[in-house]
Amino acid sequence: MAKKQANLLDAIPCVPDGMVLRKEEGLSVMAFPRFKNRFLQRLFSWKGKPLYAHVDFDEHGTAALDLVDGRRTVREIIALLAPHFEGEGEGYEARVALFFSHLHRHGLLKMRG
């Protein structure tokens, strides 16, 4: 029997444990540990290396991430973003869905549902 494929638009995006989502100069920045292994964390900390990697988002990514609350679906977030993308032309829905898909694929967001 084939496994039922989940619809991304009905999924609920959530920030995974260990990720930190914050704002810098009005834009979102996601920080996550470089190493899961405690030994490597201690080793690189001792050498003065940064323990966290950072991903900086533009205004569109920030607008989308601001709506991630662990309750809204991707479809609901896309609908709420309509005023933000006004004047950007058509097709923003696919761009937002692709944005969430990439974040999920790279482990920066979890998807429930």
C-alpha positions as a printed Julia matrix, in Angstrom:
113×3 Matrix{Float64}:
  0.0    0.0    0.0
  1.38   3.41  -0.98
  2.2    5.87   1.75
 -0.08   8.91   1.72
  1.87  12.01   0.83
  1.3   14.99   3.1
  0.19  18.28   1.59
  2.64  21.04   2.48
 -0.14  23.65   2.53
 -1.93  21.77   5.32
  1.23  21.32   7.41
  1.92  23.45  10.48
  5.47  24.84  10.55
  7.25  24.94  13.93
 10.7   26.04  15.04
 12.59  22.9   16.15
 14.07  22.54  19.61
 17.57  23.93  19.75
 16.87  26.59  17.13
 16.77  30.22  18.17
 14.78  32.67  16.08
 15.48  36.31  16.88
 15.44  39.75  15.27
 18.44  41.86  14.34
 17.74  45.28  12.85
 14.15  44.25  12.16
 15.03  41.1   10.21
 14.86  37.47  11.37
 17.99  35.51  12.17
 17.89  31.8   12.93
 20.71  30.37  15.02
 21.33  26.67  15.45
 24.07  24.55  17.02
 26.9   23.62  14.66
 27.5   20.35  16.5
 25.15  17.95  18.24
 28.04  16.04  19.76
 28.96  17.45  23.2
 32.64  16.6   22.75
 32.83  18.66  19.56
 30.95  21.51  21.24
 33.49  21.61  24.08
 36.46  21.25  21.72
 35.42  24.08  19.44
 34.33  26.25  22.37
 37.79  25.83  23.86
 39.35  26.85  20.53
 37.18  29.98  20.45
 35.14  28.86  17.44
 31.46  29.86  17.22
 29.13  27.12  18.43
 26.16  28.41  16.45
 25.6   28.87  12.75
 23.32  31.69  11.62
 20.89  32.12   8.75
 19.83  35.7    7.98
 16.48  36.32   6.3
 15.31  39.19   4.12
 12.08  41.13   4.63
  9.95  38.48   2.9
 11.43  35.61   4.91
 11.02  37.66   8.08
  7.36  38.36   7.28
  6.72  34.64   6.75
  8.62  33.55   9.87
  6.81  36.14  11.99
  3.62  34.17  11.34
  5.04  30.78  12.38
  3.42  30.13  15.73
  2.95  26.35  15.81
 -0.8   26.69  15.17
 -1.15  28.17  11.67
 -0.87  26.04   8.55
  1.26  27.07   5.59
 -2.0   27.8    3.74
 -3.13  30.2    6.51
  0.28  31.92   6.57
  0.15  32.41   2.8
 -3.3   34.02   3.11
 -2.08  36.35   5.89
  0.91  37.39   3.76
 -1.24  38.72   0.9
 -0.96  42.38   2.06
  2.83  42.04   2.45
  3.22  40.84  -1.15
  0.76  43.34  -2.64
  2.33  44.91  -5.69
  4.88  42.1   -6.08
  2.93  40.45  -8.87
  1.31  37.06  -8.91
  2.8   33.82  -7.72
  3.84  34.78  -4.23
  1.94  31.75  -2.91
  4.31  29.35  -4.67
  7.33  31.35  -3.46
  6.17  31.14   0.16
  5.41  27.41  -0.13
  8.85  26.81  -1.65
 10.46  28.87   1.15
  8.84  26.68   3.82
  9.7   23.54   1.87
 13.39  24.52   1.73
 13.51  25.36   5.43
 11.94  22.02   6.27
 14.21  20.06   3.92
 17.28  21.6    5.56
 16.04  20.96   9.1
 15.39  24.59   9.98
 11.64  24.04  10.45
  9.56  21.06  11.51
  6.23  20.37   9.89
  3.33  18.91  11.86
  0.11  17.55  10.46
